[in-house]
Amino acid sequence: MKKLLSICIFILLAGSTHAANLFPEARYQEAWCNKMGGVMEYRLDDGTRVDCMAGDYAVEVDFAPKFYEAIGQSLFYALKTGKQAGILIILENGTDGRYMDRLYWVTKAERIRVWTITPAELQ
């Protein structure tokens, strides 16, 4: 019982440290999508939603540590909409840059456009 309690506490603490972002994803999404003249939360026929339809791009917005998920979602949205795949990566701290090399390696091969946004751009 004590071991189970320790595991539960560890999982809760691990989850709470990951969720400590400066701003919610939606705030970055709104600021960038409005700047680009896009449509937020564009609903697809299967019920999924593109974070921002901006010009020729179906854009997924995500925090840097979730870049793997962003790649898959952007490709799916591009296929469903006939638009080009795009990703807006949120860079909130100095260590987020470590994800960019891996992201660019894949996005270059798959022709996915990448933009970045930082908390300073919300000011």
A tleap script that builds the chain and sets N, CA, C and O, in Angstrom:
source leaprc.protein.ff14SB
mol = sequence {
  NMET LYS LYS LEU LEU SER ILE CYS ILE PHE
  ILE LEU LEU ALA GLY SER THR HIE ALA ALA
  ASN LEU PHE PRO GLU ALA ARG TYR GLN GLU
  ALA TRP CYS ASN LYS MET GLY GLY VAL MET
  GLU TYR ARG LEU ASP ASP GLY THR ARG VAL
  ASP CYS MET ALA GLY ASP TYR ALA VAL GLU
  VAL ASP PHE ALA PRO LYS PHE TYR GLU ALA
  ILE GLY GLN SER LEU PHE TYR ALA LEU LYS
  THR GLY LYS GLN ALA GLY ILE LEU ILE ILE
  LEU GLU ASN GLY THR ASP GLY ARG TYR MET
  ASP ARG LEU TYR TRP VAL THR LYS ALA GLU
  ARG ILE ARG VAL TRP THR ILE THR PRO ALA
  GLU LEU CGLN
}
set mol.1.N position { 0.829 -1.197 0.000 }
set mol.1.CA position { 0.000 0.000 0.000 }
set mol.1.C position { 0.866 1.251 0.000 }
set mol.1.O position { 0.575 2.213 -0.711 }
set mol.2.N position { 1.932 1.238 0.799 }
set mol.2.CA position { 2.822 2.379 0.876 }
set mol.2.C position { 3.512 2.619 -0.476 }
set mol.2.O position { 3.698 3.762 -0.896 }
set mol.3.N position { 3.887 1.525 -1.144 }
set mol.3.CA position { 4.541 1.634 -2.447 }
set mol.3.C position { 3.566 2.221 -3.476 }
set mol.3.O position { 3.962 3.058 -4.286 }
set mol.4.N position { 2.322 1.800 -3.454 }
set mol.4.CA position { 1.312 2.310 -4.374 }
set mol.4.C position { 1.087 3.800 -4.146 }
set mol.4.O position { 0.967 4.562 -5.105 }
set mol.5.N position { 1.028 4.216 -2.901 }
set mol.5.CA position { 0.852 5.626 -2.576 }
set mol.5.C position { 2.034 6.445 -3.093 }
set mol.5.O position { 1.846 7.536 -3.632 }
set mol.6.N position { 3.249 5.921 -2.931 }
set mol.6.CA position { 4.443 6.619 -3.424 }
set mol.6.C position { 4.407 6.777 -4.935 }
set mol.6.O position { 4.765 7.832 -5.459 }
set mol.7.N position { 3.977 5.735 -5.638 }
set mol.7.CA position { 3.894 5.793 -7.095 }
set mol.7.C position { 2.857 6.827 -7.530 }
set mol.7.O position { 3.103 7.592 -8.462 }
set mol.8.N position { 1.713 6.857 -6.870 }
set mol.8.CA position { 0.664 7.826 -7.204 }
set mol.8.C position { 1.150 9.258 -6.983 }
set mol.8.O position { 0.893 10.136 -7.807 }
set mol.9.N position { 1.847 9.493 -5.880 }
set mol.9.CA position { 2.370 10.834 -5.594 }
set mol.9.C position { 3.389 11.230 -6.652 }
set mol.9.O position { 3.388 12.369 -7.120 }
set mol.10.N position { 4.265 10.291 -7.036 }
set mol.10.CA position { 5.268 10.576 -8.055 }
set mol.10.C position { 4.602 10.958 -9.379 }
set mol.10.O position { 5.014 11.924 -10.022 }
set mol.11.N position { 3.589 10.216 -9.783 }
set mol.11.CA position { 2.900 10.501 -11.044 }
set mol.11.C position { 2.233 11.873 -11.000 }
set mol.11.O position { 2.297 12.624 -11.973 }
set mol.12.N position { 1.602 12.199 -9.894 }
set mol.12.CA position { 0.956 13.503 -9.768 }
set mol.12.C position { 1.961 14.635 -9.829 }
set mol.12.O position { 1.722 15.646 -10.489 }
set mol.13.N position { 3.085 14.475 -9.145 }
set mol.13.CA position { 4.115 15.511 -9.154 }
set mol.13.C position { 4.746 15.647 -10.529 }
set mol.13.O position { 4.995 16.765 -10.982 }
set mol.14.N position { 5.006 14.553 -11.191 }
set mol.14.CA position { 5.603 14.590 -12.524 }
set mol.14.C position { 4.673 15.294 -13.498 }
set mol.14.O position { 5.126 16.083 -14.328 }
set mol.15.N position { 3.402 15.021 -13.407 }
set mol.15.CA position { 2.427 15.656 -14.289 }
set mol.15.C position { 2.293 17.140 -14.027 }
set mol.15.O position { 2.110 17.920 -14.961 }
set mol.16.N position { 2.382 17.540 -12.777 }
set mol.16.CA position { 2.208 18.950 -12.471 }
set mol.16.C position { 3.406 19.781 -12.903 }
set mol.16.O position { 3.235 20.951 -13.246 }
set mol.17.N position { 4.619 19.217 -12.899 }
set mol.17.CA position { 5.768 19.986 -13.348 }
set mol.17.C position { 5.738 20.174 -14.850 }
set mol.17.O position { 6.185 21.208 -15.344 }
set mol.18.N position { 5.227 19.213 -15.584 }
set mol.18.CA position { 5.137 19.335 -17.040 }
set mol.18.C position { 4.094 20.381 -17.430 }
set mol.18.O position { 4.238 21.040 -18.459 }
set mol.19.N position { 3.073 20.535 -16.642 }
set mol.19.CA position { 1.970 21.423 -16.981 }
set mol.19.C position { 2.252 22.882 -16.628 }
set mol.19.O position { 1.405 23.742 -16.869 }
set mol.20.N position { 3.420 23.177 -16.062 }
set mol.20.CA position { 3.734 24.530 -15.615 }
set mol.20.C position { 4.238 25.384 -16.770 }
set mol.20.O position { 5.439 25.620 -16.894 }
set mol.21.N position { 3.328 25.844 -17.608 }
set mol.21.CA position { 3.685 26.727 -18.711 }
set mol.21.C position { 3.397 28.168 -18.301 }
set mol.21.O position { 2.567 28.426 -17.431 }
set mol.22.N position { 4.092 29.091 -18.939 }
set mol.22.CA position { 3.890 30.503 -18.619 }
set mol.22.C position { 2.511 30.980 -19.036 }
set mol.22.O position { 1.852 31.724 -18.310 }
set mol.23.N position { 2.083 30.547 -20.207 }
set mol.23.CA position { 0.760 30.890 -20.736 }
set mol.23.C position { 0.132 29.636 -21.320 }
set mol.23.O position { 0.854 28.729 -21.733 }
set mol.24.N position { -1.177 29.561 -21.366 }
set mol.24.CA position { -1.812 28.401 -22.008 }
set mol.24.C position { -1.582 28.423 -23.521 }
set mol.24.O position { -1.393 29.479 -24.125 }
set mol.25.N position { -1.603 27.247 -24.103 }
set mol.25.CA position { -1.421 27.105 -25.548 }
set mol.25.C position { -2.376 28.006 -26.323 }
set mol.25.O position { -1.988 28.619 -27.318 }
set mol.26.N position { -3.613 28.086 -25.872 }
set mol.26.CA position { -4.633 28.864 -26.579 }
set mol.26.C position { -4.256 30.341 -26.709 }
set mol.26.O position { -4.643 30.996 -27.677 }
set mol.27.N position { -3.517 30.859 -25.755 }
set mol.27.CA position { -3.124 32.275 -25.819 }
set mol.27.C position { -2.144 32.508 -26.969 }
set mol.27.O position { -2.255 33.492 -27.700 }
set mol.28.N position { -1.185 31.594 -27.123 }
set mol.28.CA position { -0.242 31.683 -28.237 }
set mol.28.C position { -0.972 31.481 -29.564 }
set mol.28.O position { -0.737 32.194 -30.541 }
set mol.29.N position { -1.850 30.503 -29.569 }
set mol.29.CA position { -2.622 30.183 -30.767 }
set mol.29.C position { -3.412 31.396 -31.238 }
set mol.29.O position { -3.378 31.746 -32.418 }
set mol.30.N position { -4.110 32.025 -30.329 }
set mol.30.CA position { -4.940 33.174 -30.677 }
set mol.30.C position { -4.094 34.340 -31.194 }
set mol.30.O position { -4.422 34.944 -32.216 }
set mol.31.N position { -3.014 34.653 -30.493 }
set mol.31.CA position { -2.167 35.774 -30.896 }
set mol.31.C position { -1.584 35.553 -32.290 }
set mol.31.O position { -1.612 36.452 -33.130 }
set mol.32.N position { -1.060 34.362 -32.528 }
set mol.32.CA position { -0.417 34.080 -33.813 }
set mol.32.C position { -1.442 33.975 -34.941 }
set mol.32.O position { -1.238 34.538 -36.017 }
set mol.33.N position { -2.525 33.269 -34.705 }
set mol.33.CA position { -3.535 33.069 -35.743 }
set mol.33.C position { -4.169 34.404 -36.150 }
set mol.33.O position { -4.404 34.644 -37.334 }
set mol.34.N position { -4.441 35.256 -35.186 }
set mol.34.CA position { -4.983 36.575 -35.502 }
set mol.34.C position { -3.988 37.389 -36.323 }
set mol.34.O position { -4.366 38.057 -37.285 }
set mol.35.N position { -2.712 37.328 -35.936 }
set mol.35.CA position { -1.660 38.042 -36.666 }
set mol.35.C position { -1.576 37.566 -38.117 }
set mol.35.O position { -1.317 38.357 -39.024 }
set mol.36.N position { -1.795 36.276 -38.326 }
set mol.36.CA position { -1.705 35.689 -39.663 }
set mol.36.C position { -3.015 35.813 -40.450 }
set mol.36.O position { -3.071 35.431 -41.619 }
set mol.37.N position { -4.059 36.339 -39.821 }
set mol.37.CA position { -5.355 36.466 -40.482 }
set mol.37.C position { -6.033 35.124 -40.693 }
set mol.37.O position { -6.803 34.945 -41.637 }
set mol.38.N position { -5.738 34.173 -39.796 }
set mol.38.CA position { -6.267 32.820 -39.934 }
set mol.38.C position { -7.572 32.585 -39.207 }
set mol.38.O position { -8.123 33.476 -38.561 }
set mol.39.N position { -8.053 31.353 -39.331 }
set mol.39.CA position { -9.278 30.917 -38.667 }
set mol.39.C position { -8.892 29.908 -37.596 }
set mol.39.O position { -8.290 28.876 -37.893 }
set mol.40.N position { -9.237 30.208 -36.354 }
set mol.40.CA position { -8.914 29.311 -35.242 }
set mol.40.C position { -9.925 28.177 -35.136 }
set mol.40.O position { -11.102 28.329 -35.462 }
set mol.41.N position { -9.419 27.021 -34.663 }
set mol.41.CA position { -10.263 25.863 -34.368 }
set mol.41.C position { -11.145 25.480 -35.553 }
set mol.41.O position { -12.344 25.254 -35.390 }
set mol.42.N position { -10.559 25.407 -36.734 }
set mol.42.CA position { -11.281 25.040 -37.945 }
set mol.42.C position { -11.703 23.577 -37.849 }
set mol.42.O position { -10.860 22.683 -37.779 }
set mol.43.N position { -13.001 23.344 -37.846 }
set mol.43.CA position { -13.547 22.005 -37.630 }
set mol.43.C position { -13.544 21.177 -38.913 }
set mol.43.O position { -13.989 21.638 -39.963 }
set mol.44.N position { -13.035 19.948 -38.813 }
set mol.44.CA position { -13.000 19.027 -39.942 }
set mol.44.C position { -14.193 18.081 -39.896 }
set mol.44.O position { -14.881 17.997 -38.879 }
set mol.45.N position { -14.439 17.377 -40.983 }
set mol.45.CA position { -15.611 16.512 -41.076 }
set mol.45.C position { -15.597 15.347 -40.088 }
set mol.45.O position { -16.642 14.753 -39.823 }
set mol.46.N position { -14.430 15.014 -39.540 }
set mol.46.CA position { -14.354 13.924 -38.557 }
set mol.46.C position { -14.419 14.429 -37.121 }
set mol.46.O position { -14.251 13.653 -36.181 }
set mol.47.N position { -14.663 15.729 -36.948 }
set mol.47.CA position { -14.788 16.297 -35.609 }
set mol.47.C position { -13.490 16.855 -35.047 }
set mol.47.O position { -13.519 17.548 -34.030 }
set mol.48.N position { -12.353 16.578 -35.675 }
set mol.48.CA position { -11.096 17.147 -35.195 }
set mol.48.C position { -11.025 18.611 -35.610 }
set mol.48.O position { -11.774 19.062 -36.476 }
set mol.49.N position { -10.115 19.346 -34.980 }
set mol.49.CA position { -10.019 20.774 -35.253 }
set mol.49.C position { -8.575 21.177 -35.520 }
set mol.49.O position { -7.661 20.828 -34.772 }
set mol.50.N position { -8.400 21.912 -36.592 }
set mol.50.CA position { -7.102 22.488 -36.915 }
set mol.50.C position { -6.936 23.722 -36.037 }
set mol.50.O position { -7.841 24.554 -35.956 }
set mol.51.N position { -5.782 23.845 -35.377 }
set mol.51.CA position { -5.572 24.994 -34.489 }
set mol.51.C position { -5.700 26.317 -35.220 }
set mol.51.O position { -6.295 27.264 -34.707 }
set mol.52.N position { -5.132 26.381 -36.437 }
set mol.52.CA position { -5.244 27.617 -37.214 }
set mol.52.C position { -5.134 27.311 -38.702 }
set mol.52.O position { -4.152 26.724 -39.156 }
set mol.53.N position { -6.144 27.712 -39.446 }
set mol.53.CA position { -6.090 27.652 -40.912 }
set mol.53.C position { -5.643 29.030 -41.354 }
set mol.53.O position { -6.385 30.005 -41.235 }
set mol.54.N position { -4.414 29.103 -41.870 }
set mol.54.CA position { -3.829 30.394 -42.239 }
set mol.54.C position { -3.299 30.326 -43.666 }
set mol.54.O position { -2.270 29.701 -43.924 }
set mol.55.N position { -3.993 30.961 -44.575 }
set mol.55.CA position { -3.571 30.955 -45.970 }
set mol.55.C position { -3.554 29.548 -46.531 }
set mol.55.O position { -4.571 28.854 -46.522 }
set mol.56.N position { -2.408 29.134 -47.014 }
set mol.56.CA position { -2.258 27.803 -47.602 }
set mol.56.C position { -1.913 26.731 -46.575 }
set mol.56.O position { -1.612 25.597 -46.950 }
set mol.57.N position { -1.950 27.067 -45.287 }
set mol.57.CA position { -1.454 26.154 -44.255 }
set mol.57.C position { -2.517 25.747 -43.241 }
set mol.57.O position { -3.338 26.552 -42.802 }
set mol.58.N position { -2.469 24.454 -42.885 }
set mol.58.CA position { -3.224 23.918 -41.752 }
set mol.58.C position { -2.191 23.764 -40.638 }
set mol.58.O position { -1.305 22.914 -40.719 }
set mol.59.N position { -2.310 24.588 -39.601 }
set mol.59.CA position { -1.247 24.727 -38.603 }
set mol.59.C position { -1.635 24.119 -37.260 }
set mol.59.O position { -2.705 24.395 -36.718 }
set mol.60.N position { -0.747 23.294 -36.743 }
set mol.60.CA position { -0.855 22.739 -35.399 }
set mol.60.C position { 0.010 23.584 -34.476 }
set mol.60.O position { 1.155 23.895 -34.805 }
set mol.61.N position { -0.533 23.956 -33.327 }
set mol.61.CA position { 0.193 24.753 -32.333 }
set mol.61.C position { 0.506 23.857 -31.148 }
set mol.61.O position { -0.382 23.188 -30.618 }
set mol.62.N position { 1.780 23.841 -30.726 }
set mol.62.CA position { 2.148 23.018 -29.577 }
set mol.62.C position { 3.422 23.521 -28.924 }
set mol.62.O position { 4.234 24.212 -29.540 }
set mol.63.N position { 3.575 23.150 -27.645 }
set mol.63.CA position { 4.795 23.461 -26.907 }
set mol.63.C position { 5.935 22.599 -27.431 }
set mol.63.O position { 5.715 21.479 -27.893 }
set mol.64.N position { 7.146 23.121 -27.358 }
set mol.64.CA position { 8.326 22.453 -27.920 }
set mol.64.C position { 8.473 20.994 -27.486 }
set mol.64.O position { 8.776 20.155 -28.336 }
set mol.65.N position { 8.275 20.643 -26.208 }
set mol.65.CA position { 8.444 19.236 -25.832 }
set mol.65.C position { 7.453 18.279 -26.512 }
set mol.65.O position { 7.660 17.066 -26.504 }
set mol.66.N position { 6.397 18.813 -27.088 }
set mol.66.CA position { 5.397 17.974 -27.749 }
set mol.66.C position { 5.527 18.020 -29.271 }
set mol.66.O position { 4.550 17.810 -29.990 }
set mol.67.N position { 6.740 18.294 -29.758 }
set mol.67.CA position { 6.921 18.469 -31.194 }
set mol.67.C position { 6.618 17.207 -31.986 }
set mol.67.O position { 6.176 17.289 -33.131 }
set mol.68.N position { 6.851 16.027 -31.387 }
set mol.68.CA position { 6.535 14.784 -32.103 }
set mol.68.C position { 5.034 14.711 -32.418 }
set mol.68.O position { 4.641 14.344 -33.525 }
set mol.69.N position { 4.219 15.059 -31.444 }
set mol.69.CA position { 2.769 15.055 -31.656 }
set mol.69.C position { 2.373 16.088 -32.711 }
set mol.69.O position { 1.493 15.841 -33.535 }
set mol.70.N position { 3.029 17.241 -32.677 }
set mol.70.CA position { 2.717 18.309 -33.628 }
set mol.70.C position { 2.983 17.861 -35.065 }
set mol.70.O position { 2.235 18.219 -35.975 }
set mol.71.N position { 4.043 17.080 -35.271 }
set mol.71.CA position { 4.360 16.591 -36.616 }
set mol.71.C position { 3.213 15.741 -37.152 }
set mol.71.O position { 2.737 15.960 -38.266 }
set mol.72.N position { 2.777 14.782 -36.363 }
set mol.72.CA position { 1.696 13.895 -36.798 }
set mol.72.C position { 0.399 14.637 -37.044 }
set mol.72.O position { -0.278 14.400 -38.044 }
set mol.73.N position { 0.051 15.537 -36.134 }
set mol.73.CA position { -1.203 16.270 -36.291 }
set mol.73.C position { -1.164 17.181 -37.513 }
set mol.73.O position { -2.152 17.282 -38.241 }
set mol.74.N position { -0.036 17.841 -37.744 }
set mol.74.CA position { 0.030 18.748 -38.890 }
set mol.74.C position { -0.089 17.980 -40.202 }
set mol.74.O position { -0.725 18.458 -41.141 }
set mol.75.N position { 0.508 16.812 -40.275 }
set mol.75.CA position { 0.401 15.999 -41.496 }
set mol.75.C position { -1.028 15.512 -41.704 }
set mol.75.O position { -1.530 15.506 -42.828 }
set mol.76.N position { -1.678 15.106 -40.625 }
set mol.76.CA position { -3.071 14.665 -40.715 }
set mol.76.C position { -3.965 15.807 -41.197 }
set mol.76.O position { -4.782 15.624 -42.100 }
set mol.77.N position { -3.808 16.981 -40.595 }
set mol.77.CA position { -4.634 18.125 -40.984 }
set mol.77.C position { -4.398 18.512 -42.442 }
set mol.77.O position { -5.337 18.880 -43.148 }
set mol.78.N position { -3.153 18.429 -42.891 }
set mol.78.CA position { -2.846 18.749 -44.286 }
set mol.78.C position { -3.552 17.781 -45.232 }
set mol.78.O position { -4.120 18.197 -46.243 }
set mol.79.N position { -3.516 16.502 -44.905 }
set mol.79.CA position { -4.202 15.511 -45.737 }
set mol.79.C position { -5.709 15.746 -45.765 }
set mol.79.O position { -6.336 15.643 -46.819 }
set mol.80.N position { -6.286 16.060 -44.616 }
set mol.80.CA position { -7.737 16.248 -44.533 }
set mol.80.C position { -8.205 17.525 -45.229 }
set mol.80.O position { -9.331 17.576 -45.724 }
set mol.81.N position { -7.361 18.552 -45.273 }
set mol.81.CA position { -7.801 19.842 -45.806 }
set mol.81.C position { -7.289 20.135 -47.211 }
set mol.81.O position { -7.809 21.020 -47.891 }
set mol.82.N position { -6.269 19.396 -47.648 }
set mol.82.CA position { -5.652 19.711 -48.935 }
set mol.82.C position { -4.702 20.897 -48.848 }
set mol.82.O position { -4.188 21.359 -49.866 }
set mol.83.N position { -4.470 21.389 -47.645 }
set mol.83.CA position { -3.538 22.498 -47.411 }
set mol.83.C position { -2.145 21.940 -47.125 }
set mol.83.O position { -1.966 20.727 -47.017 }
set mol.84.N position { -1.174 22.823 -47.005 }
set mol.84.CA position { 0.176 22.428 -46.621 }
set mol.84.C position { 0.247 22.312 -45.102 }
set mol.84.O position { -0.440 23.035 -44.380 }
set mol.85.N position { 1.079 21.402 -44.631 }
set mol.85.CA position { 1.250 21.204 -43.189 }
set mol.85.C position { 2.094 22.320 -42.595 }
set mol.85.O position { 3.089 22.747 -43.181 }
set mol.86.N position { 1.679 22.787 -41.420 }
set mol.86.CA position { 2.428 23.811 -40.704 }
set mol.86.C position { 2.398 23.551 -39.215 }
set mol.86.O position { 1.446 22.975 -38.689 }
set mol.87.N position { 3.452 23.983 -38.540 }
set mol.87.CA position { 3.549 23.838 -37.087 }
set mol.87.C position { 4.014 25.161 -36.498 }
set mol.87.O position { 4.986 25.754 -36.964 }
set mol.88.N position { 3.309 25.615 -35.468 }
set mol.88.CA position { 3.757 26.745 -34.659 }
set mol.88.C position { 4.269 26.158 -33.350 }
set mol.88.O position { 3.496 25.600 -32.572 }
set mol.89.N position { 5.567 26.281 -33.109 }
set mol.89.CA position { 6.177 25.743 -31.893 }
set mol.89.C position { 6.335 26.852 -30.865 }
set mol.89.O position { 6.864 27.924 -31.159 }
set mol.90.N position { 5.870 26.578 -29.664 }
set mol.90.CA position { 5.956 27.526 -28.565 }
set mol.90.C position { 7.264 27.284 -27.818 }
set mol.90.O position { 7.507 26.193 -27.302 }
set mol.91.N position { 8.103 28.319 -27.769 }
set mol.91.CA position { 9.386 28.248 -27.066 }
set mol.91.C position { 9.295 29.125 -25.825 }
set mol.91.O position { 9.389 30.350 -25.911 }
set mol.92.N position { 9.109 28.488 -24.666 }
set mol.92.CA position { 8.922 29.261 -23.432 }
set mol.92.C position { 10.191 29.434 -22.610 }
set mol.92.O position { 10.269 30.352 -21.794 }
set mol.93.N position { 11.176 28.584 -22.803 }
set mol.93.CA position { 12.394 28.744 -22.009 }
set mol.93.C position { 13.624 28.366 -22.819 }
set mol.93.O position { 13.513 27.804 -23.908 }
set mol.94.N position { 14.776 28.675 -22.288 }
set mol.94.CA position { 16.034 28.467 -22.992 }
set mol.94.C position { 16.337 27.033 -23.358 }
set mol.94.O position { 17.097 26.793 -24.296 }
set mol.95.N position { 15.776 26.081 -22.657 }
set mol.95.CA position { 16.063 24.675 -22.958 }
set mol.95.C position { 15.177 24.118 -24.072 }
set mol.95.O position { 15.421 23.014 -24.559 }
set mol.96.N position { 14.161 24.861 -24.477 }
set mol.96.CA position { 13.264 24.376 -25.532 }
set mol.96.C position { 13.957 24.253 -26.886 }
set mol.96.O position { 13.512 23.491 -27.744 }
set mol.97.N position { 15.026 24.986 -27.077 }
set mol.97.CA position { 15.749 24.933 -28.344 }
set mol.97.C position { 16.293 23.553 -28.673 }
set mol.97.O position { 16.531 23.245 -29.841 }
set mol.98.N position { 16.491 22.724 -27.667 }
set mol.98.CA position { 17.042 21.382 -27.901 }
set mol.98.C position { 16.122 20.520 -28.763 }
set mol.98.O position { 16.570 19.535 -29.350 }
set mol.99.N position { 14.864 20.875 -28.844 }
set mol.99.CA position { 13.921 20.113 -29.656 }
set mol.99.C position { 13.941 20.534 -31.130 }
set mol.99.O position { 13.480 19.792 -31.997 }
set mol.100.N position { 14.467 21.705 -31.401 }
set mol.100.CA position { 14.355 22.274 -32.739 }
set mol.100.C position { 15.150 21.507 -33.795 }
set mol.100.O position { 14.681 21.368 -34.925 }
set mol.101.N position { 16.330 21.009 -33.461 }
set mol.101.CA position { 17.099 20.248 -34.452 }
set mol.101.C position { 16.330 19.025 -34.920 }
set mol.101.O position { 16.257 18.748 -36.118 }
set mol.102.N position { 15.763 18.302 -33.984 }
set mol.102.CA position { 14.981 17.108 -34.347 }
set mol.102.C position { 13.748 17.492 -35.148 }
set mol.102.O position { 13.400 16.831 -36.126 }
set mol.103.N position { 13.099 18.553 -34.732 }
set mol.103.CA position { 11.908 19.010 -35.446 }
set mol.103.C position { 12.259 19.405 -36.877 }
set mol.103.O position { 11.589 18.974 -37.816 }
set mol.104.N position { 13.292 20.211 -37.058 }
set mol.104.CA position { 13.660 20.664 -38.394 }
set mol.104.C position { 14.101 19.518 -39.291 }
set mol.104.O position { 13.846 19.543 -40.495 }
set mol.105.N position { 14.749 18.527 -38.730 }
set mol.105.CA position { 15.193 17.377 -39.512 }
set mol.105.C position { 13.990 16.690 -40.161 }
set mol.105.O position { 14.028 16.356 -41.345 }
set mol.106.N position { 12.928 16.482 -39.389 }
set mol.106.CA position { 11.726 15.828 -39.910 }
set mol.106.C position { 10.932 16.769 -40.811 }
set mol.106.O position { 10.479 16.369 -41.883 }
set mol.107.N position { 10.764 18.008 -40.381 }
set mol.107.CA position { 9.928 18.922 -41.154 }
set mol.107.C position { 10.549 19.268 -42.508 }
set mol.107.O position { 9.831 19.518 -43.476 }
set mol.108.N position { 11.857 19.282 -42.574 }
set mol.108.CA position { 12.508 19.507 -43.872 }
set mol.108.C position { 12.209 18.337 -44.812 }
set mol.108.O position { 11.881 18.542 -45.981 }
set mol.109.N position { 12.323 17.124 -44.303 }
set mol.109.CA position { 12.079 15.935 -45.128 }
set mol.109.C position { 10.617 15.839 -45.558 }
set mol.109.O position { 10.328 15.391 -46.668 }
set mol.110.N position { 9.705 16.252 -44.701 }
set mol.110.CA position { 8.268 16.129 -44.977 }
set mol.110.C position { 7.644 17.414 -45.514 }
set mol.110.O position { 6.436 17.471 -45.743 }
set mol.111.N position { 8.459 18.435 -45.713 }
set mol.111.CA position { 8.000 19.731 -46.219 }
set mol.111.C position { 6.895 20.349 -45.362 }
set mol.111.O position { 5.852 20.774 -45.859 }
set mol.112.N position { 7.162 20.382 -44.077 }
set mol.112.CA position { 6.252 21.011 -43.121 }
set mol.112.C position { 6.837 22.375 -42.758 }
set mol.112.O position { 7.996 22.459 -42.353 }
set mol.113.N position { 6.061 23.429 -42.897 }
set mol.113.CA position { 6.510 24.784 -42.548 }
set mol.113.C position { 6.473 24.930 -41.033 }
set mol.113.O position { 5.530 24.484 -40.379 }
set mol.114.N position { 7.510 25.559 -40.482 }
set mol.114.CA position { 7.604 25.749 -39.035 }
set mol.114.C position { 7.747 27.235 -38.709 }
set mol.114.O position { 8.543 27.950 -39.318 }
set mol.115.N position { 6.960 27.675 -37.737 }
set mol.115.CA position { 7.087 29.000 -37.157 }
set mol.115.C position { 7.328 28.809 -35.663 }
set mol.115.O position { 7.027 27.749 -35.114 }
set mol.116.N position { 7.863 29.820 -35.014 }
set mol.116.CA position { 8.030 29.773 -33.564 }
set mol.116.C position { 7.374 31.003 -32.950 }
set mol.116.O position { 7.166 32.022 -33.608 }
set mol.117.N position { 7.056 30.871 -31.669 }
set mol.117.CA position { 6.508 31.989 -30.907 }
set mol.117.C position { 7.048 31.878 -29.480 }
set mol.117.O position { 7.242 30.784 -28.950 }
set mol.118.N position { 7.283 33.043 -28.878 }
set mol.118.CA position { 7.799 33.100 -27.498 }
set mol.118.C position { 6.860 33.947 -26.646 }
set mol.118.O position { 6.026 34.676 -27.182 }
set mol.119.N position { 6.991 33.856 -25.320 }
set mol.119.CA position { 6.145 34.678 -24.453 }
set mol.119.C position { 6.292 36.185 -24.729 }
set mol.119.O position { 5.331 36.939 -24.576 }
set mol.120.N position { 7.478 36.615 -25.131 }
set mol.120.CA position { 7.694 38.044 -25.415 }
set mol.120.C position { 6.782 38.558 -26.527 }
set mol.120.O position { 6.437 39.739 -26.560 }
set mol.121.N position { 6.400 37.674 -27.424 }
set mol.121.CA position { 5.537 38.071 -28.543 }
set mol.121.C position { 4.081 38.256 -28.123 }
set mol.121.O position { 3.263 38.728 -28.914 }
set mol.122.N position { 3.757 37.894 -26.903 }
set mol.122.CA position { 2.389 38.081 -26.408 }
set mol.122.C position { 2.229 39.446 -25.735 }
set mol.122.O position { 1.111 39.869 -25.438 }
set mol.123.N position { 3.317 40.112 -25.503 }
set mol.123.CA position { 3.293 41.406 -24.791 }
set mol.123.C position { 2.792 42.513 -25.684 }
set mol.123.O position { 2.706 43.663 -25.253 }
savepdb mol mol.pdb
quit
